[in-house]
Amino acid sequence: MRFTSLLAAAFFCTPLLAQPAPSLLPEETPLLIPDPGLIEWEISNRFSPFQALPNPSQSFSDFSFRSGEAASDWYRRVWEKNPDSFASPYASALRSGKQTPWSSETGLPSDPVLKWIRAETDPAARINITLSYPHAGPCRWEAGETRILAPNCSRPTAVSIPQNGLAIGVRLGTSPASATIFARPKHEVILGLGDSYASGEGNPDQPTVWADWFTPAAGDTRWLVRNVGIDQDPLWLDETCNRSFFSYQSLAALRRASQDPHLLVSFVHLACTGAEIFNGLLAPQENAGGSETFLRYSQINAAQHALCQRHLGLDYRPFTEQIATEAQIRGFARRNGTTLRLLDTLDVNTRQQRSETRLNEPRSGLLDCPQGQMRAPDYVFLSVGGNDIGFGDLVRYFLVPFDVDLSLLNSLVLPETCPDPAYRYRDPDLAISEHCSNKDRSNDYHSGSLISDSGDPSGFQARFALLVSAIRHYLEVSPDQIAMVQYPDPLRRGFALPEIRDDFRRPGADLELRAERSLDAGPVEEDSPSAGPDPCRRLSLQPDLVHGSPAGLDPLSPWASLSARDPLEITADWAFNLRSNEAFNLLRQFEDLRIALTDASLDERITFACVGRDAFVGRGWWVGDKLNLPSHGPDPFRWSPSDWQPYAYEANGRTVRTANDSFLTQKDVYGTAHPNLAGHAIMADILIERLGWQ
């Protein structure tokens, strides 16, 4: 019976075995094997100054460069997003009194800016990154002990990792297969040193905003220096040094950070308006921003405080014989007389300030980070030389009318340093001629002697060599890591003689030529026989290629605002202008500096961009919209101060600030003849190209 039942069961089951067996498992999915080469990771904020802001990642997203984007194109794009209230990423924090990238209390960048420098030796330091993989379905990210389920793997997933790197894994869907990479952030330190061209002078983080209701009186300039008609005052990252985000050094560093998703860039911005080689870079700067005090540190000492991994105390030392001898530095300083030795004249002069502030600085001499403790910068951006020969005084000499009585306004309008006698007015009976003769005797120098020649042990080239030696020794860099852009020329209107045009004679211009005979430009250099333009060669100067404003009192003058500095209104009817012969002599004097700067840079083998000299040609101070003051000129040319947009993008507009631009933008004269944002973008592009960051 049992045997029969088994046969029956076998018989009846046979047809069933021929059918497909039902699956007892869930529906199977294909095995997804991720490719580690497709894992993408990106540092959320890669520019250290943004670390001080409330939302660093958002600031970087809003202001970073796009892939391969030039600074000039970046400028147009970011301005067009919000043209009516355009300001720097630091402006909101400055307006609200929140933390910014600069600490006025310490005289150094604020702690968040230096975070990544300090973290190089801190294994616990972390940074924020985002992860993604080109898979529209879910995935699981594994970052150390952190596990994250992402519904859509192609969308960025935020995670925190150690700054020294971490293994990152990904599994797609429910697949057990994984791919792993090691995410190791790179870190570069870029140090910005120098003068007002590097600080961003002329371009506040928050420019002046003029009220819609305000209309100044016709022909009046006093409204420029009164607190009337203003909705928002100008604000700077550091108001003592007129330091801002819009410096070309800052833009170049930001562009560097933008081009590599795995690169952290610590930008340490120390440039200061008015800085000279001695009075600023090698010794604490006096009278920065018009103050009557000294800055707390020289720029090199401030850099050491920022970059040394060990706290630096008061171990100030004089220059060693390895850097320079007493004979080499004697007589170099133009203003403060220091010889960079402890207890010298400068140190004595700073005692009162130390007593009043209860601080141990400013001090003469230089600090020295202990061996092995310096985080040497990867790049040092440098701009210096203009203030060493009295650039502001040179501009003042040629802009102030020379045929008026200056006796009541000497302190306001007369230069402290005069041009080389070869480039001055020829008439010895002029008041300014007598003034300059007296200054030559009391100062024992003029701009020409401050430049001197290559063989002079106290001339500019010797000073520059001393500075480069100090940077190399104290900051531990090689010459090629020091990068500099030649000062651009905003005076030439072209490289070849243009067609004769008469449209520069704007309505209301009084073309008075009676004083032209006193402006003998002197001999013109012969053309060089070399073929093709060479930006490192001395210019073949041609007066016809230098732009000048009309002589006489011009109501549409871009320099009319200079009379606002006179509280007695004596200068109300003065003809502030820069005529062609004056501009030509100013160019000749400054070209002497540029040649000395070129020679010194080539001798010291630093990375030098000669092409900077010609970058502004054809886009000087006479180009673009709104040259006249809104209060000046006949009715068709009047306009409202609230229409002033200092960062408005013009494809072929001017690249420098006029005096009117400066007063409207930052309520003072100091931005005059400095690059505007268009100029800084051009200089940033030149620096980027010279460094090969394409």
C-alpha positions as CSV (number, residue, x, y, z in Angstrom):
1,M,0.0,0.0,0.0
2,R,2.7,2.4,0.9
3,F,4.6,1.4,-2.3
4,T,1.5,2.0,-4.4
5,S,1.0,5.4,-2.9
6,L,4.5,6.4,-3.6
7,L,4.2,5.4,-7.3
8,A,0.9,7.4,-7.5
9,A,2.6,10.4,-6.0
10,A,5.5,10.2,-8.4
11,F,3.1,9.8,-11.4
12,F,0.9,12.7,-10.5
13,C,3.9,15.0,-9.7
14,T,5.7,14.5,-12.9
15,P,3.8,17.0,-15.0
16,L,4.4,19.7,-12.3
17,L,8.2,19.3,-12.5
18,A,8.1,20.4,-16.1
19,Q,6.7,23.9,-15.2
20,P,8.9,26.9,-14.1
21,A,9.5,26.8,-10.4
22,P,7.9,29.8,-8.6
23,S,10.5,32.3,-7.0
24,L,10.3,32.5,-3.2
25,L,12.7,35.6,-3.2
26,P,11.8,39.3,-3.8
27,E,12.3,40.7,-7.3
28,E,16.0,40.7,-8.0
29,T,17.9,43.9,-9.0
30,P,21.0,43.9,-11.1
31,L,24.3,44.3,-9.2
32,L,25.4,48.0,-9.4
33,I,29.2,48.3,-9.2
34,P,30.2,52.0,-8.7
35,D,33.3,53.4,-10.5
36,P,35.6,55.2,-8.1
37,G,36.6,57.5,-10.9
38,L,33.1,58.9,-11.0
39,I,32.9,60.0,-7.4
40,E,32.9,63.7,-7.2
41,W,33.7,65.8,-4.1
42,E,34.0,69.5,-3.7
43,I,35.0,71.7,-0.8
44,S,32.0,73.9,0.1
45,N,34.0,77.1,0.7
46,R,37.5,77.3,-0.6
47,F,38.4,80.9,0.1
48,S,39.5,81.6,3.7
49,P,38.2,85.2,4.1
50,F,34.6,83.8,3.7
51,Q,35.1,81.6,6.7
52,A,34.5,84.7,8.8
53,L,31.1,85.4,7.3
54,P,27.8,83.9,8.6
55,N,27.4,81.5,5.7
56,P,30.8,80.8,4.1
57,S,29.5,78.2,1.6
58,Q,26.8,80.6,0.3
59,S,29.2,83.5,0.0
60,F,31.6,81.3,-2.0
61,S,28.7,80.1,-4.2
62,D,27.6,83.7,-4.9
63,F,31.0,85.2,-5.6
64,S,33.2,82.4,-6.9
65,F,34.5,82.3,-10.5
66,R,33.0,79.9,-13.0
67,S,35.3,77.3,-14.6
68,G,37.8,79.1,-16.8
69,E,36.2,82.5,-16.2
70,A,38.4,85.6,-16.5
71,A,38.1,88.3,-13.8
72,S,36.7,90.8,-16.3
73,D,33.9,88.4,-17.2
74,W,33.4,87.6,-13.5
75,Y,33.0,91.3,-12.8
76,R,30.3,91.7,-15.4
77,R,28.4,88.6,-14.3
78,V,28.3,89.3,-10.6
79,W,27.4,92.9,-11.1
80,E,24.5,92.1,-13.4
81,K,22.9,89.9,-10.8
82,N,22.2,92.9,-8.5
83,P,23.4,96.1,-10.1
84,D,21.4,98.6,-8.0
85,S,22.9,97.5,-4.6
86,F,26.1,95.9,-5.7
87,A,28.7,95.6,-2.9
88,S,31.4,93.2,-1.7
89,P,30.5,89.9,0.2
90,Y,31.8,91.6,3.4
91,A,29.4,94.5,3.2
92,S,26.5,93.0,5.1
93,A,28.7,92.0,8.0
94,L,30.3,95.4,8.1
95,R,26.9,97.1,8.1
96,S,25.6,94.9,11.0
97,G,28.8,95.0,13.0
98,K,29.3,91.3,12.8
99,Q,32.6,89.5,12.5
100,T,34.5,90.1,9.3
101,P,37.8,88.8,7.8
102,W,39.7,91.5,9.6
103,S,40.3,92.2,13.4
104,S,41.0,95.8,14.3
105,E,41.8,94.7,17.8
106,T,44.7,92.4,16.9
107,G,45.7,94.2,13.7
108,L,45.6,90.9,11.9
109,P,43.1,88.8,9.9
110,S,40.5,87.4,12.2
111,D,40.8,83.8,13.5
112,P,38.5,82.1,10.9
113,V,40.7,83.4,8.1
114,L,43.7,81.7,9.6
115,K,41.8,78.5,10.5
116,W,43.2,76.3,7.7
117,I,46.7,77.5,8.3
118,R,46.5,76.5,12.0
119,A,44.7,73.3,11.1
120,E,47.6,71.9,9.1
121,T,49.1,70.6,12.3
122,D,45.7,69.8,14.0
123,P,44.4,66.2,13.2
124,A,41.0,67.1,14.7
125,A,40.4,70.0,12.2
126,R,37.6,69.4,9.8
127,I,36.1,71.0,6.7
128,N,32.8,70.7,4.9
129,I,32.5,69.1,1.5
130,T,29.8,67.8,-0.8
131,L,29.7,64.4,-2.5
132,S,27.9,63.2,-5.6
133,Y,27.8,60.3,-8.1
134,P,26.2,60.3,-11.5
135,H,23.3,57.9,-10.4
136,A,19.8,59.2,-10.2
137,G,18.7,56.5,-7.7
138,P,19.5,56.2,-4.0
139,C,23.0,55.5,-2.6
140,R,24.8,55.1,0.7
141,W,27.8,57.3,1.5
142,E,30.4,56.1,4.0
143,A,32.8,58.7,5.4
144,G,34.6,57.3,8.3
145,E,32.0,56.6,11.0
146,T,29.4,58.6,9.1
147,R,26.7,56.8,7.1
148,I,24.4,58.9,4.9
149,L,21.5,57.6,2.7
150,A,21.0,59.9,-0.3
151,P,17.7,59.5,-2.2
152,N,19.3,60.8,-5.4
153,C,23.0,60.2,-5.5
154,S,23.6,62.7,-8.3
155,R,22.6,65.6,-6.0
156,P,25.3,67.0,-3.6
157,T,25.4,65.5,-0.2
158,A,27.0,67.5,2.6
159,V,29.5,65.8,5.0
160,S,32.3,66.9,7.3
161,I,35.8,65.4,6.9
162,P,39.2,65.9,8.5
163,Q,41.3,68.6,6.7
164,N,44.1,66.1,6.3
165,G,41.8,63.8,4.4
166,L,39.5,60.7,4.7
167,A,38.5,57.6,2.8
168,I,35.0,58.0,1.2
169,G,33.0,55.1,0.0
170,V,29.7,54.8,-2.0
171,R,27.2,51.9,-2.5
172,L,24.5,52.3,-5.2
173,G,20.9,51.2,-4.3
174,T,20.9,48.0,-2.2
175,S,24.0,46.7,-4.0
176,P,26.7,45.4,-1.6
177,A,29.4,46.5,-4.1
178,S,31.2,49.7,-3.1
179,A,33.8,52.1,-4.5
180,T,36.3,54.1,-2.4
181,I,38.5,57.1,-2.9
182,F,40.7,59.1,-0.5
183,A,39.5,62.7,-0.4
184,R,42.6,64.8,0.6
185,P,42.1,68.6,0.4
186,K,45.1,70.6,-0.9
187,H,46.0,73.9,0.8
188,E,47.7,77.0,-0.5
189,V,48.6,80.1,1.3
190,I,48.6,83.4,-0.7
191,L,50.0,86.5,1.1
192,G,49.1,90.0,-0.2
193,L,51.6,92.7,0.6
194,G,52.0,96.3,-0.6
195,D,50.4,99.6,-1.1
196,S,47.1,101.2,-2.1
197,Y,47.0,99.5,-5.5
198,A,47.0,96.2,-3.7
199,S,44.8,97.2,-0.8
200,G,41.8,98.1,-3.0
201,E,41.9,101.9,-2.5
202,G,39.1,103.6,-4.4
203,N,36.7,100.6,-4.0
204,P,35.1,100.3,-0.6
205,D,33.4,97.1,0.4
206,Q,30.2,99.2,0.9
207,P,30.4,102.3,-1.3
208,T,28.6,105.5,-0.4
209,V,24.9,105.3,-1.1
210,W,23.3,108.7,-1.9
211,A,19.7,109.5,-1.0
212,D,17.1,109.7,-3.7
213,W,15.7,113.0,-2.3
214,F,19.1,114.8,-2.3
215,T,19.9,117.4,-4.9
216,P,23.1,119.5,-4.3
217,A,23.2,123.2,-5.1
218,A,24.5,124.0,-8.6
219,G,28.2,124.7,-8.7
220,D,28.8,123.8,-5.1
221,T,31.3,121.2,-3.9
222,R,31.0,121.5,-0.1
223,W,28.2,118.9,-0.1
224,L,30.8,116.3,-0.8
225,V,32.5,116.6,2.6
226,R,29.3,117.2,4.6
227,N,27.2,114.4,6.0
228,V,24.1,115.4,4.0
229,G,22.2,113.4,1.5
230,I,23.8,110.1,2.4
231,D,21.8,106.8,3.0
232,Q,24.9,104.6,3.7
233,D,28.5,105.6,4.5
234,P,31.4,103.9,2.8
235,L,32.7,100.9,4.7
236,W,36.0,99.0,4.4
237,L,37.2,95.6,5.5
238,D,39.9,97.7,7.3
239,E,39.2,101.4,7.3
240,T,42.7,102.4,8.4
241,C,44.3,100.8,5.4
242,N,41.3,101.2,3.0
243,R,41.6,97.5,2.4
244,S,38.7,95.8,0.5
245,F,37.6,92.6,-1.2
246,F,37.9,94.3,-4.6
247,S,41.7,94.4,-4.6
248,Y,43.1,92.6,-7.7
249,Q,45.2,90.5,-5.3
250,S,42.0,89.3,-3.6
251,L,40.3,88.6,-6.9
252,A,43.3,86.6,-8.2
253,A,43.3,84.5,-5.0
254,L,39.6,83.9,-5.2
255,R,39.9,82.9,-8.8
256,R,42.7,80.4,-7.8
257,A,40.3,78.9,-5.2
258,S,37.5,78.7,-7.7
259,Q,39.3,76.6,-10.3
260,D,40.0,73.5,-8.2
261,P,37.2,71.9,-6.2
262,H,39.8,70.2,-3.9
263,L,41.8,73.3,-3.1
264,L,41.7,75.4,0.0
265,V,43.1,78.9,-0.5
266,S,44.1,80.9,2.6
267,F,44.4,84.5,1.5
268,V,46.1,86.8,4.0
269,H,45.4,90.4,2.9
270,L,47.9,92.8,4.5
271,A,48.4,95.5,1.9
272,C,47.8,99.1,3.1
273,T,47.2,102.4,1.4
274,G,50.3,104.7,1.7
275,A,52.7,101.8,2.4
276,E,56.3,102.2,1.4
277,I,59.2,99.7,1.5
278,F,60.3,101.0,4.9
279,N,57.2,102.8,6.1
280,G,54.8,99.9,6.0
281,L,56.5,96.7,4.8
282,L,59.7,96.6,6.8
283,A,58.6,98.9,9.7
284,P,55.3,99.9,11.3
285,Q,53.5,102.3,9.0
286,E,52.9,105.9,10.2
287,N,49.8,107.9,9.2
288,A,48.0,105.1,7.4
289,G,44.6,106.3,6.4
290,G,45.4,109.8,7.6
291,S,45.7,108.7,11.3
292,E,48.4,110.2,13.5
293,T,49.5,106.9,14.9
294,F,51.5,103.9,13.7
295,L,50.1,100.5,12.6
296,R,50.7,97.8,15.2
297,Y,52.9,95.7,12.9
298,S,55.0,96.1,9.8
299,Q,53.5,94.0,7.0
300,I,56.3,91.4,7.2
301,N,55.9,91.1,11.0
302,A,52.1,90.8,10.6
303,A,52.7,88.0,8.1
304,Q,54.8,86.2,10.6
305,H,52.2,86.5,13.3
306,A,49.7,85.0,10.8
307,L,51.9,82.2,9.4
308,C,54.1,81.1,12.3
309,Q,52.7,78.0,14.0
310,R,54.1,79.3,17.3
311,H,53.0,82.3,19.2
312,L,55.5,85.2,18.6
313,G,56.2,87.4,21.6
314,L,58.5,90.5,21.7
315,D,61.6,88.9,20.2
316,Y,62.2,91.8,17.9
317,R,65.7,91.9,16.3
318,P,67.5,94.2,14.0
319,F,68.4,93.1,10.4
320,T,71.2,90.5,10.6
321,E,74.4,90.8,8.6
322,Q,72.9,87.9,6.6
323,I,70.2,90.2,5.3
324,A,71.8,93.7,5.3
325,T,74.5,95.7,6.9
326,E,74.1,99.1,8.6
327,A,75.7,100.8,5.6
328,Q,73.2,99.3,3.2
329,I,70.1,100.6,5.0
330,R,71.3,104.0,6.1
331,G,69.2,106.8,4.6
332,F,66.7,104.5,2.9
333,A,63.6,105.6,4.9
334,R,61.8,108.7,3.6
335,R,59.4,109.4,6.4
336,N,60.2,107.8,9.7
337,G,64.0,107.6,9.7
338,T,64.2,104.0,11.1
339,T,67.2,101.8,10.5
340,L,65.3,98.7,11.7
341,R,67.3,98.5,14.9
342,L,65.9,98.2,18.4
343,L,65.6,101.4,20.3
344,D,66.1,103.5,17.2
345,T,64.3,106.7,16.4
346,L,61.2,104.9,15.3
347,D,61.0,102.8,18.4
348,V,61.3,106.0,20.5
349,N,58.5,107.7,18.5
350,T,56.2,104.8,19.2
351,R,56.5,104.8,23.0
352,Q,53.6,107.2,23.5
353,Q,51.3,105.0,21.4
354,R,52.4,101.9,23.4
355,S,51.7,103.6,26.6
356,E,48.2,104.9,25.5
357,T,47.1,101.5,24.1
358,R,48.8,99.4,26.8
359,L,50.1,97.2,24.0
360,N,53.7,96.1,23.4
361,E,53.6,97.1,19.8
362,P,54.4,98.9,17.5
363,R,58.1,98.2,17.6
364,S,61.1,98.6,15.4
365,G,63.0,95.6,14.2
366,L,61.8,92.3,12.8
367,L,60.5,89.1,14.3
368,D,61.9,85.7,13.5
369,C,59.7,82.6,13.5
370,P,61.6,79.6,15.0
371,Q,63.0,77.1,12.5
372,G,60.4,74.6,11.3
373,Q,57.4,76.6,12.6
374,M,56.8,78.9,9.6
375,R,54.0,78.0,7.3
376,A,55.7,79.5,4.3
377,P,53.3,81.1,1.8
378,D,53.0,79.4,-1.6
379,Y,52.7,82.8,-3.3
380,V,53.5,86.4,-2.2
381,F,51.6,89.0,-4.2
382,L,53.6,92.3,-4.0
383,S,52.8,95.9,-5.1
384,V,55.3,98.6,-4.0
385,G,57.2,101.6,-5.3
386,G,54.7,104.4,-5.9
387,N,54.6,105.8,-2.4
388,D,58.4,105.5,-2.2
389,I,58.7,108.3,-4.7
390,G,55.7,110.3,-3.5
391,F,53.0,109.2,-6.1
392,G,50.2,111.2,-4.4
393,D,52.4,114.3,-4.2
394,L,53.2,113.9,-7.9
395,V,49.6,113.8,-8.9
396,R,48.9,116.8,-6.6
397,Y,51.8,118.8,-8.1
398,F,50.3,118.6,-11.6
399,L,46.6,118.9,-10.7
400,V,46.8,122.0,-8.5
401,P,46.9,125.3,-10.5
402,F,50.4,126.6,-10.5
403,D,49.6,130.3,-11.2
404,V,47.6,131.1,-8.0
405,D,48.5,132.3,-4.6
406,L,48.9,129.2,-2.5
407,S,50.1,130.8,0.7
408,L,46.9,130.2,2.7
409,L,46.5,126.6,1.7
410,N,50.0,125.1,1.8
411,S,49.1,122.3,4.1
412,L,46.1,121.3,1.9
413,V,47.3,121.5,-1.6
414,L,51.1,121.7,-1.9
415,P,53.1,118.5,-2.3
416,E,55.6,117.2,0.3
417,T,57.7,115.7,-2.4
418,C,58.3,117.4,-5.7
419,P,59.0,115.8,-9.1
420,D,62.5,115.6,-10.6
421,P,63.5,119.2,-11.6
422,A,63.6,118.0,-15.3
423,Y,59.8,117.5,-15.2
424,R,58.7,120.6,-13.3
425,Y,57.3,123.9,-14.5
426,R,60.0,126.0,-16.1
427,D,59.0,129.4,-14.6
428,P,61.2,130.0,-11.5
429,D,58.9,132.8,-10.4
430,L,55.9,130.6,-9.7
431,A,54.9,130.1,-6.1
432,I,55.1,126.3,-6.5
433,S,58.6,126.6,-8.0
434,E,59.8,128.4,-4.8
435,H,58.0,125.8,-2.7
436,C,59.7,122.9,-4.4
437,S,63.1,124.5,-4.1
438,N,62.6,124.8,-0.4
439,K,61.4,121.2,-0.1
440,D,64.4,120.0,-2.0
441,R,66.6,121.6,0.6
442,S,64.6,120.6,3.7
443,N,64.0,117.0,2.5
444,D,67.3,116.5,0.8
445,Y,65.5,114.5,-1.9
446,H,62.9,114.7,-4.7
447,S,61.1,112.0,-6.7
448,G,64.0,111.7,-9.1
449,S,66.6,111.2,-6.4
450,L,64.4,108.7,-4.6
451,I,64.4,106.6,-7.8
452,S,68.1,107.3,-8.5
453,D,70.0,104.8,-10.6
454,S,71.0,101.1,-10.3
455,G,74.4,102.0,-8.8
456,D,73.1,104.2,-6.0
457,P,73.3,102.3,-2.7
458,S,70.3,104.3,-1.3
459,G,68.2,104.3,-4.5
460,F,65.0,102.5,-5.2
461,Q,66.6,99.4,-6.7
462,A,68.7,98.9,-3.6
463,R,65.6,99.3,-1.4
464,F,63.7,96.8,-3.5
465,A,66.6,94.3,-3.3
466,L,66.6,94.7,0.5
467,L,62.8,94.1,0.6
468,V,63.0,91.0,-1.5
469,S,65.9,89.7,0.7
470,A,63.8,90.3,3.8
471,I,60.7,88.5,2.3
472,R,62.8,85.6,1.3
473,H,64.5,85.2,4.6
474,Y,61.7,85.9,7.1
475,L,58.8,84.3,5.1
476,E,61.0,81.5,3.6
477,V,60.0,81.8,-0.1
478,S,62.0,81.6,-3.3
479,P,62.1,84.6,-5.7
480,D,59.8,83.0,-8.2
481,Q,57.1,82.7,-5.5
482,I,57.0,86.5,-5.3
483,A,54.6,87.9,-8.0
484,M,54.2,91.5,-9.1
485,V,52.2,93.4,-11.7
486,Q,53.8,96.5,-13.2
487,Y,51.9,99.7,-12.4
488,P,49.5,100.4,-15.3
489,D,49.5,103.7,-17.2
490,P,46.2,105.6,-17.2
491,L,47.5,108.6,-19.2
492,R,48.1,107.3,-22.7
493,R,45.1,107.2,-25.1
494,G,46.7,104.8,-27.7
495,F,49.8,103.2,-29.1
496,A,49.6,105.2,-32.4
497,L,48.6,108.7,-33.2
498,P,44.8,108.8,-33.4
499,E,42.7,110.8,-35.9
500,I,42.4,114.5,-35.0
501,R,39.0,114.9,-33.3
502,D,37.3,118.0,-31.8
503,D,34.6,116.3,-29.8
504,F,36.7,116.3,-26.6
505,R,35.8,120.0,-26.3
506,R,32.8,119.5,-24.1
507,P,30.2,122.3,-23.6
508,G,31.3,124.9,-21.1
509,A,35.0,124.3,-21.4
510,D,37.1,127.4,-21.3
511,L,40.0,126.6,-23.5
512,E,42.5,128.9,-21.9
513,L,46.0,128.4,-23.3
514,R,47.9,131.3,-21.7
515,A,49.9,129.1,-19.4
516,E,50.9,126.4,-21.8
517,R,54.3,128.1,-22.6
518,S,55.5,127.4,-19.0
519,L,55.0,123.6,-19.5
520,D,57.9,122.7,-21.8
521,A,57.8,118.9,-22.0
522,G,61.5,118.6,-22.8
523,P,63.0,116.3,-25.4
524,V,61.1,113.3,-26.6
525,E,62.9,109.9,-26.5
526,E,63.7,108.4,-29.9
527,D,61.9,105.4,-31.1
528,S,63.6,102.1,-30.3
529,P,65.0,100.3,-33.3
530,S,63.7,97.0,-31.8
531,A,60.9,95.4,-33.7
532,G,57.5,94.9,-32.0
533,P,56.2,96.2,-28.6
534,D,58.2,95.2,-25.6
535,P,56.4,96.0,-22.3
536,C,59.6,95.7,-20.3
537,R,61.3,98.3,-22.5
538,R,61.3,102.0,-21.8
539,L,58.4,103.7,-23.4
540,S,59.0,105.7,-26.6
541,L,57.1,108.7,-25.2
542,Q,55.0,110.8,-27.6
543,P,53.2,113.9,-26.2
544,D,50.4,113.5,-28.7
545,L,49.5,110.1,-27.3
546,V,49.0,111.5,-23.8
547,H,45.5,112.7,-23.0
548,G,45.0,116.1,-21.3
549,S,42.0,118.0,-20.1
550,P,41.2,121.5,-21.4
551,A,43.0,124.4,-19.8
552,G,41.1,126.8,-17.7
553,L,38.0,126.4,-15.5
554,D,35.9,123.6,-16.9
555,P,32.5,123.0,-15.2
556,L,32.6,119.4,-16.5
557,S,36.0,118.7,-15.1
558,P,36.5,115.2,-13.5
559,W,38.8,117.0,-10.9
560,A,36.3,119.7,-9.8
561,S,35.7,118.0,-6.5
562,L,39.2,118.8,-5.3
563,S,38.0,122.2,-4.2
564,A,35.8,120.5,-1.6
565,R,38.9,120.0,0.6
566,D,39.1,123.8,1.1
567,P,37.0,124.9,4.1
568,L,37.6,128.6,3.3
569,E,36.2,128.2,-0.2
570,I,39.3,129.9,-1.6
571,T,39.7,127.3,-4.3
572,A,36.1,127.4,-5.5
573,D,37.1,129.1,-8.8
574,W,40.4,127.3,-9.3
575,A,40.9,125.3,-12.5
576,F,41.8,121.8,-11.3
577,N,42.9,120.0,-14.4
578,L,45.5,117.7,-15.9
579,R,46.5,119.3,-19.2
580,S,48.3,117.3,-21.8
581,N,51.8,118.6,-21.1
582,E,51.3,118.1,-17.4
583,A,50.1,114.6,-18.0
584,F,53.1,114.0,-20.2
585,N,55.6,115.1,-17.5
586,L,53.8,113.0,-14.9
587,L,54.1,110.1,-17.2
588,R,57.8,110.7,-17.8
589,Q,58.5,110.8,-14.0
590,F,56.5,107.7,-13.3
591,E,58.0,105.9,-16.2
592,D,61.4,106.4,-14.5
593,L,60.0,104.4,-11.6
594,R,58.6,101.7,-13.8
595,I,62.0,101.2,-15.5
596,A,63.7,101.0,-12.1
597,L,61.0,98.6,-10.9
598,T,61.4,96.4,-13.9
599,D,65.2,96.3,-13.6
600,A,65.0,95.5,-9.9
601,S,62.5,92.8,-10.4
602,L,64.5,91.1,-13.2
603,D,67.6,91.4,-11.1
604,E,65.9,89.8,-8.1
605,R,64.3,87.1,-10.4
606,I,60.8,87.5,-9.1
607,T,57.7,86.7,-11.2
608,F,57.1,90.1,-12.8
609,A,54.3,91.0,-15.3
610,C,55.6,93.8,-17.5
611,V,52.4,93.9,-19.5
612,G,50.6,95.6,-16.6
613,R,52.0,98.9,-17.8
614,D,49.9,99.0,-21.0
615,A,46.8,97.4,-19.5
616,F,44.8,100.7,-19.2
617,V,45.9,102.4,-22.4
618,G,42.9,103.9,-24.1
619,R,40.7,103.5,-21.0
620,G,42.1,106.3,-18.8
621,W,40.5,108.8,-16.5
622,W,38.7,110.7,-19.4
623,V,36.6,107.7,-20.6
624,G,33.1,106.5,-19.6
625,D,30.0,107.9,-18.1
626,K,29.4,110.6,-15.4
627,L,32.8,112.3,-15.5
628,N,31.4,115.7,-14.1
629,L,30.0,116.2,-10.6
630,P,26.2,115.9,-10.5
631,S,26.2,119.5,-9.2
632,H,28.3,120.9,-12.0
633,G,27.8,121.9,-15.7
634,P,24.8,123.2,-17.6
635,D,21.4,121.6,-17.1
636,P,21.6,118.9,-19.7
637,F,24.7,117.6,-18.0
638,R,23.4,117.7,-14.4
639,W,22.4,114.4,-12.7
640,S,21.4,113.1,-9.3
641,P,24.0,111.8,-6.9
642,S,21.7,108.8,-6.2
643,D,22.4,107.7,-9.8
644,W,26.0,107.1,-9.0
645,Q,26.9,103.4,-9.3
646,P,30.7,103.1,-8.6
647,Y,30.7,99.4,-9.7
648,A,28.6,99.7,-12.8
649,Y,30.1,97.5,-15.6
650,E,31.1,99.4,-18.7
651,A,32.7,97.2,-21.4
652,N,35.1,100.0,-22.5
653,G,34.8,102.4,-19.6
654,R,37.5,104.0,-17.6
655,T,39.8,101.9,-15.4
656,V,40.8,104.5,-12.8
657,R,39.0,106.7,-10.3
658,T,38.9,110.4,-11.0
659,A,38.8,112.9,-8.0
660,N,35.0,113.1,-8.6
661,D,34.7,109.3,-8.6
662,S,36.7,109.1,-5.3
663,F,34.6,111.7,-3.4
664,L,31.3,110.2,-4.6
665,T,32.4,106.6,-3.8
666,Q,34.3,107.0,-0.5
667,K,33.8,110.6,0.6
668,D,37.5,111.5,0.3
669,V,40.2,112.2,-2.2
670,Y,42.4,109.1,-1.5
671,G,40.9,107.0,-4.3
672,T,42.0,109.5,-7.0
673,A,44.2,107.9,-9.7
674,H,43.7,104.4,-8.4
675,P,42.1,101.5,-10.3
676,N,38.4,101.1,-10.1
677,L,36.8,97.6,-10.2
678,A,37.3,97.3,-14.0
679,G,41.0,98.2,-13.5
680,H,41.4,95.7,-10.7
681,A,39.8,92.9,-12.8
682,I,42.2,93.6,-15.6
683,M,45.2,93.5,-13.2
684,A,43.9,90.3,-11.7
685,D,43.7,88.7,-15.1
686,I,47.3,89.8,-15.9
687,L,48.6,88.3,-12.6
688,I,46.6,85.1,-13.2
689,E,48.1,84.7,-16.7
690,R,51.6,85.5,-15.5
691,L,51.4,82.7,-12.9
692,G,50.0,80.2,-15.5
693,W,46.7,79.7,-13.7
694,Q,44.8,79.3,-16.9
